[in-house]
Amino acid sequence: MTHRRAADIRRRRRPTPTDDEILAGRTVDALADPSRVVLEHDLLAALQTTLTSLPWRQRAVWVLREIEELSYDELAEALSMSPDAVRGQLYRARRHVADRMEAWR
């Protein structure tokens, strides 16, 4: 009974916001080919839009794993989730990003 109560309290916690502008700091080399600069800018804009459409947990897991390169255990601790839950959220986030970014392959 205590375990269920603790799980209920954990579910009701407000989500920790993620930095939605994490990709804004990624810049393209100014000396690069102008067409490449435009393409990479459009790619980052499309990725930002895709990440914004993810539920906060999936977005947080994806950003912390793919951008910040945290391990599954670090993700689990940071987000107060089990490593298995992290894997599930990351799987769903990667699948969503892959589907939405298909045109950029």
Secondary structure, DSSP 8 states (H G I E B T S, - for coil): -HHHHHHHHHHHS------TTTTTT----TTS-HHHHHHHHHHHHHHHHHHHTS-HHHHHHHIIIIIS---HHHHHHHHT--HHHHHHHHHHHHHHHHHHTGGG-
